[in-house]
Amino acid sequence: MTSSRAVVSLFDIEKGVNDTMSISQQTGELVSYETGAAAILRSQGLPASDDYALTSSPLRFDDGGHYRIEISGVERLSTLEALLDESAKRNVHVHRIVAFGGGATLLDRGELTAFADLARESKIQVIAVPGPRTGWDTGRQALSSEGTTAGRRVRGVDNMRFLIDDYLRIFECGFRGVLVWDEGILNVLNTARTAGDIPEDAVFKVSVYTGYANPAGIKLLEGLGADSVNPVGDLGRPMLAAIRSSVQIPLDVWAMTFESFGGMNRLWEAGDIARVAAPVYFKVEPGESEGVMYNAWIEPEFHEKLVRHKVRHSAILNELVTSTQKSVGVSPTPTRVS
C-alpha cells in the first residue's frame, strides 16, 4: 500500500520541519505530515516553521535597495549637524534617524522646526519620539523589576490624550515620522491618518519595546497601519526570513545595539540578513544604555561624539555587506535639496 503522505527530502529537513516527520511503517521512508498547529498556521497565510532554507526576499525599497541605514539618538540640532559632517567625511548616507530619545516635549518649537528643516534639506527621514511618557507619569510599574515585562503601554485616557497632543505638536513642527509603542495608539493614529485628522503622509515606526518577535504579531501590526516594525533584537536569520514571508513592510533590524539591551553586533551577517529580510532598516546604536544616552539633561557634546561613532560603524557595515553579499545593495544616496 502506498502512503498518501508525500516523501520529503533532506532539504525539507534543513528548512526546519523536523517536527512534522515520521517513518512510514509500510515503506520505511521518511514522510511528512502537518500537525494541527502547522495546518492552522498555513491556513492563515503564516509559515509553519522558521525559514531554515534562508529564502531570499523578493522585496526591495522603492529605489531598488535591499537595506538602508538608521541611526538612533540624534537628540538635538547639534547632533544632527555632527552626523551630517561625519557622513560627508566617510561618504555614507544615513537614510533615517530616530530623534529625541529623551522626548520631543523637552525641545521647544524653534528647535524642532530647525531640526526638521535641516533633515528635510539633507534627505533624511526622521522618526520623532514623543514624550517622555511611559515611566515618567505617576505610574511606576513599567520601571519596576517585574513590571517591565508588561511592556510600555499608555496608561489611561488622559495619557492617551497627552501623547496624541504630543504627536500633533511634532507634526506641526514639520515632522512626518513618529515612534509608536502601543497597539491601541497605533490604531488611533492610523484611523486619524485615514480620516485626514493628521497628515496623510505620516509614517508610523513601531518600537522594539512592543516586544514583537514572530510573523503573526508583526502581520497584526501591519494590519493596524504600521509602516515599519522593529522586532526584538536577537532574532536569527531563519526567524527574520519567516517574518519576511508574511509581511510587506520594512523590518528595522539592529546591526549594533547598546550594552543594556544585549550589545549585539551583527555587522558580519548584515549582508545575509538583508538578503533574506529585505527591505531592512539597519539600526546602528552602540552605547551604554538608554538611561545614559537618552535623557534631556546630558550635555550636547556627549551625543555629538557618540553619533560620529555610529556613522563610522555604519560605513563599516556598508563595507562588510559589499564584501560578503555582492548581490545585496544599499539604497542610493538621494539628491540633496539645494
Secondary structure, DSSP 8 states (H G I E B T S, - for coil): ---SS-B--HHHHHTT-GGGEEE-TTT--EEE---HHHHHHHHTT--SS--TT--------TTS-SEEEEEEEE-SHHHHHHHHHHHHHHT----EEEE-TT-GGGS-HHHHHHHHHHHHHTT-EEEE---S-TTTSS--GGGSTTGGGG-----HHHHHHHHHHHHHHHHHTT--EEEE--HHHHHHHHHHHHHTSS-TT-EEEE-GGG---SHHHHHHHHHTT-SEE---TT--HHHHHHHHTT--S-EEEEEE--GGGT--B-TTTHHHHHHHH-SEEEEE--SS-HHHHS-TTS-HHHHHHHHHHHHHHHHHHHHHHHHH-TT--B--------
